[in-house]
Amino acid sequence: MFQSRVARRQWMNQMVLILSTGAAILGIIMLVWILGDVTVRGFQAVNWNFFTELPVPPGELGGGLANAIVGTLLMTVFAALIAVPVGVMAGTYLSEFGQHNLFGNLVRSLSDILVSAPSIVVGVFVYLVMVKTTGHFSGWAGAISLAILMLPVVIRTTEEMLRMVPSEMREAALALGAPYWKVMVYVVFRAAKDGLITGIMLAIARVAGETAPLLFTAMNSPYWMESMNEPMANLTVTLFNYAMSPYDDWQQLAWGAAFVITASVLLVTITTRLILTGRSKH
């Protein structure tokens, strides 16, 4: 009886191991397939003109997506400038002061809801609040929509990373007579800086490929932007429009845009991991 139970458990263990290994291999194959397809097709469209010239009408040779690249960078940078300080401060409050009160639990619950909220819902919300009230699309509306998507990731990561810092470090600094804000800045934040940087980079990577919110906020433009108060070109919406077009040259540029977005996210992620790995060794 005992031997039959052991044999059955061993058989189940082997089956689960085989299924888990197969699922992992399938996921790797799909990832390599997607990345390889994007790289092979997209790299052919990437040249000097791709980064320096504006889009041209269909049928004309040349052209690039310089305005879309600049627009994406601007909106991502402004979104990070908005979301990171607010998210870090909110995460600090939840970790240090809001663990057992009603307001902290409310902020934590809303943050969890926003993490899983569809990006198109955020885009529609910003459209109603900013675009419809002002009467025009704008780069600021796009940056705000991206910032809202970044915010919950930064909040939850900050809270979790600060909670991992031992309480003894805070108590030791307070015992030396340091005010609480100095304890946070010079002790707690320094101890958790690797995790905070990782959370920020994850938030940036999440919004780097968002299309839906920008369709309702920044829209798109074939021209150079003069300010953030007008419709702004961006890679994701341009990729969507060009991929749906019947023109071969536009579809080729769409593959190039997909390659640039994918390579940028991979580069940021790998660079962050290398920096954090180098710091941990020291």
C-alpha positions as CSV (number, residue, x, y, z in Angstrom):
1,M,0.0,0.0,0.0
2,F,2.7,2.4,1.0
3,Q,4.8,1.6,-2.1
4,S,1.8,2.1,-4.4
5,R,1.3,5.6,-2.9
6,V,5.0,6.5,-3.3
7,A,4.9,5.2,-6.9
8,R,1.8,7.2,-7.7
9,R,3.3,10.4,-6.2
10,Q,6.5,9.9,-8.2
11,W,4.4,9.4,-11.3
12,M,2.5,12.6,-10.7
13,N,5.7,14.5,-9.9
14,Q,7.2,13.4,-13.2
15,M,4.0,14.3,-15.1
16,V,3.9,17.8,-13.6
17,L,7.6,18.3,-14.2
18,I,7.2,17.2,-17.9
19,L,4.2,19.5,-18.4
20,S,5.9,22.5,-16.7
21,T,9.0,22.0,-18.7
22,G,7.0,21.7,-21.9
23,A,5.1,24.9,-21.1
24,A,8.4,26.7,-20.4
25,I,9.9,25.5,-23.7
26,L,6.7,26.5,-25.6
27,G,6.9,30.0,-24.0
28,I,10.6,30.4,-25.0
29,I,9.9,29.2,-28.5
30,M,7.1,31.7,-29.0
31,L,9.2,34.5,-27.5
32,V,12.2,33.7,-29.8
33,W,9.8,33.4,-32.8
34,I,8.3,36.8,-32.1
35,L,11.6,38.6,-31.4
36,G,13.2,36.9,-34.4
37,D,10.4,37.9,-36.8
38,V,10.4,41.5,-35.5
39,T,14.2,41.7,-35.7
40,V,14.5,40.2,-39.2
41,R,11.7,42.3,-40.8
42,G,12.2,45.4,-38.8
43,F,15.9,45.7,-39.1
44,Q,15.6,46.0,-42.9
45,A,13.6,49.3,-42.4
46,V,16.0,50.9,-39.9
47,N,18.5,53.2,-41.6
48,W,19.6,56.8,-41.2
49,N,16.5,58.2,-42.9
50,F,14.3,56.3,-40.5
51,F,15.7,58.3,-37.6
52,T,16.1,61.7,-39.3
53,E,13.3,62.2,-41.8
54,L,9.5,62.8,-41.6
55,P,7.0,60.4,-43.0
56,V,6.2,60.8,-46.7
57,P,3.0,60.2,-48.6
58,P,2.4,56.6,-49.8
59,G,4.1,55.8,-53.0
60,E,7.1,58.2,-52.5
61,L,10.5,56.7,-51.7
62,G,12.4,57.4,-48.5
63,G,11.0,59.0,-45.4
64,G,11.3,58.0,-41.8
65,L,9.7,58.3,-38.3
66,A,11.8,61.0,-36.7
67,N,8.9,63.0,-35.4
68,A,7.3,59.8,-33.9
69,I,10.5,58.8,-32.2
70,V,10.9,62.3,-30.6
71,G,7.3,62.4,-29.6
72,T,7.4,59.1,-27.9
73,L,10.6,60.1,-26.0
74,L,9.0,63.4,-24.9
75,M,5.8,61.9,-23.7
76,T,7.6,59.1,-21.9
77,V,10.0,61.4,-20.2
78,F,7.2,63.8,-19.0
79,A,5.1,60.9,-17.9
80,A,8.0,59.6,-15.8
81,L,8.6,63.1,-14.3
82,I,5.0,63.2,-13.2
83,A,4.5,59.6,-12.1
84,V,7.8,58.8,-10.4
85,P,7.9,61.6,-7.7
86,V,4.1,61.1,-6.9
87,G,4.5,57.3,-6.9
88,V,7.5,57.3,-4.7
89,M,5.9,59.6,-2.2
90,A,2.7,57.7,-2.2
91,G,4.6,54.4,-1.7
92,T,6.6,55.9,1.1
93,Y,3.4,57.0,2.8
94,L,1.9,53.5,2.5
95,S,5.0,51.8,3.8
96,E,5.8,54.2,6.7
97,F,2.5,55.7,7.8
98,G,-0.4,54.0,6.0
99,Q,-0.1,50.3,7.0
100,H,-3.0,50.2,9.4
101,N,-5.3,53.1,8.7
102,L,-8.4,53.5,6.5
103,F,-6.8,56.0,4.1
104,G,-3.8,53.8,3.5
105,N,-5.9,50.8,2.8
106,L,-8.0,52.9,0.3
107,V,-5.0,54.1,-1.5
108,R,-3.6,50.6,-1.7
109,S,-6.8,49.2,-3.0
110,L,-7.1,51.9,-5.7
111,S,-3.5,51.3,-6.7
112,D,-4.1,47.6,-7.1
113,I,-7.2,48.3,-9.2
114,L,-5.2,50.7,-11.5
115,V,-2.5,48.1,-12.0
116,S,-5.0,45.8,-13.7
117,A,-7.1,48.5,-15.4
118,P,-7.2,48.3,-19.2
119,S,-5.1,51.1,-20.7
120,I,-7.9,52.0,-23.1
121,V,-10.1,52.9,-20.1
122,V,-7.4,55.3,-18.9
123,G,-7.2,56.8,-22.4
124,V,-11.0,57.4,-22.5
125,F,-10.8,59.0,-19.0
126,V,-8.1,61.4,-20.0
127,Y,-9.9,62.1,-23.2
128,L,-13.0,63.2,-21.3
129,V,-11.1,65.2,-18.7
130,M,-8.5,66.9,-20.9
131,V,-9.1,66.5,-24.6
132,K,-12.9,67.1,-24.6
133,T,-12.6,70.1,-22.3
134,T,-9.8,71.7,-24.2
135,G,-11.2,70.8,-27.6
136,H,-8.0,69.3,-29.1
137,F,-5.6,66.4,-28.7
138,S,-2.2,67.2,-27.2
139,G,1.1,65.7,-26.1
140,W,0.3,66.7,-22.5
141,A,-2.8,64.5,-22.5
142,G,-0.8,61.6,-23.8
143,A,1.9,62.1,-21.1
144,I,-0.8,62.3,-18.4
145,S,-2.4,59.0,-19.6
146,L,1.0,57.3,-19.6
147,A,1.7,58.7,-16.1
148,I,-1.5,57.3,-14.8
149,L,-0.5,53.8,-16.1
150,M,2.9,54.2,-14.5
151,L,1.7,55.4,-11.2
152,P,0.4,52.2,-9.6
153,V,3.4,50.2,-10.6
154,V,5.7,52.8,-8.9
155,I,3.5,53.0,-5.8
156,R,3.3,49.3,-5.2
157,T,7.0,48.7,-5.9
158,T,8.1,51.5,-3.7
159,E,5.9,50.2,-0.8
160,E,7.2,46.7,-1.1
161,M,10.9,47.7,-1.4
162,L,10.7,50.0,1.6
163,R,9.0,47.3,3.7
164,M,12.0,45.0,3.0
165,V,14.3,47.4,4.7
166,P,14.8,46.2,8.3
167,S,13.2,48.3,11.0
168,E,16.4,48.1,13.0
169,M,18.1,50.4,10.5
170,R,15.4,53.1,11.1
171,E,15.6,52.6,14.8
172,A,19.4,52.9,14.8
173,A,19.3,56.1,12.8
174,L,16.6,57.6,15.0
175,A,18.6,56.7,18.1
176,L,21.4,58.8,16.8
177,G,19.1,61.8,16.8
178,A,18.5,62.0,13.0
179,P,15.1,63.5,12.0
180,Y,12.7,61.1,10.3
181,W,13.0,62.7,6.9
182,K,16.8,62.2,7.0
183,V,16.4,58.6,8.1
184,M,14.2,58.0,5.0
185,V,16.4,59.9,2.5
186,Y,19.9,58.8,3.7
187,V,19.2,55.4,5.2
188,V,16.0,53.8,3.9
189,F,16.0,55.0,0.3
190,R,19.7,54.1,0.0
191,A,19.1,50.6,1.2
192,A,16.1,50.2,-1.2
193,K,17.5,52.0,-4.2
194,D,18.1,49.0,-6.3
195,G,14.5,47.9,-5.9
196,L,13.2,51.4,-6.5
197,I,15.1,51.7,-9.7
198,T,13.8,48.4,-10.9
199,G,10.2,49.4,-10.2
200,I,10.7,52.7,-12.1
201,M,12.2,50.9,-15.1
202,L,9.4,48.3,-15.1
203,A,6.8,51.2,-15.1
204,I,8.6,52.8,-18.0
205,A,8.7,49.5,-19.9
206,R,5.0,49.1,-19.3
207,V,4.0,52.3,-21.0
208,A,6.7,52.2,-23.7
209,G,4.5,50.1,-26.0
210,E,1.0,51.5,-25.1
211,T,-1.2,52.4,-28.1
212,A,-4.8,52.6,-26.9
213,P,-4.4,55.6,-24.5
214,L,-2.5,57.6,-27.0
215,L,-5.2,57.1,-29.7
216,F,-7.6,59.0,-27.4
217,T,-5.1,61.7,-26.1
218,A,-2.1,62.5,-28.3
219,M,-3.6,61.1,-31.5
220,N,-0.9,61.4,-34.2
221,S,0.7,63.9,-36.6
222,P,2.9,63.7,-39.7
223,Y,4.7,66.9,-38.8
224,W,7.2,68.1,-36.3
225,M,5.6,69.2,-33.1
226,E,5.9,72.9,-32.1
227,S,4.7,72.3,-28.5
228,M,3.1,69.8,-26.2
229,N,-0.3,71.5,-26.6
230,E,-0.9,70.0,-30.1
231,P,-1.4,66.5,-31.5
232,M,1.9,64.7,-31.2
233,A,3.3,61.9,-33.3
234,N,4.3,58.7,-31.5
235,L,5.7,55.3,-32.5
236,T,2.9,53.1,-31.2
237,V,0.0,54.9,-33.0
238,T,2.1,55.3,-36.1
239,L,2.9,51.6,-36.0
240,F,-0.8,50.8,-35.7
241,N,-1.8,53.1,-38.6
242,Y,1.0,52.0,-40.9
243,A,0.5,48.3,-40.2
244,M,-3.2,48.6,-41.1
245,S,-2.5,50.4,-44.4
246,P,-2.4,48.6,-47.7
247,Y,0.9,50.3,-48.7
248,D,4.1,48.1,-48.6
249,D,6.4,51.0,-47.8
250,W,4.3,52.0,-44.8
251,Q,4.1,48.4,-43.6
252,Q,7.9,48.2,-43.8
253,L,8.1,51.3,-41.6
254,A,5.7,49.7,-39.2
255,W,8.0,46.7,-38.8
256,G,10.9,49.2,-38.2
257,A,8.8,51.0,-35.5
258,A,8.1,47.6,-33.9
259,F,11.8,46.7,-33.9
260,V,12.8,50.1,-32.4
261,I,10.2,49.8,-29.6
262,T,11.2,46.2,-28.8
263,A,14.9,46.9,-28.9
264,S,14.5,49.9,-26.7
265,V,12.5,48.1,-24.0
266,L,15.0,45.2,-24.1
267,L,17.9,47.6,-23.9
268,V,16.5,49.4,-20.9
269,T,15.7,46.2,-19.1
270,I,19.0,44.5,-19.7
271,T,21.0,47.7,-18.8
272,T,19.0,48.0,-15.5
273,R,19.7,44.4,-14.7
274,L,23.4,44.8,-15.4
275,I,23.7,47.9,-13.3
276,L,21.9,46.3,-10.4
277,T,23.9,43.1,-10.7
278,G,27.2,45.1,-10.6
279,R,26.1,47.0,-7.5
280,S,25.0,43.9,-5.7
281,K,28.5,42.4,-6.2
282,H,30.1,45.4,-4.5
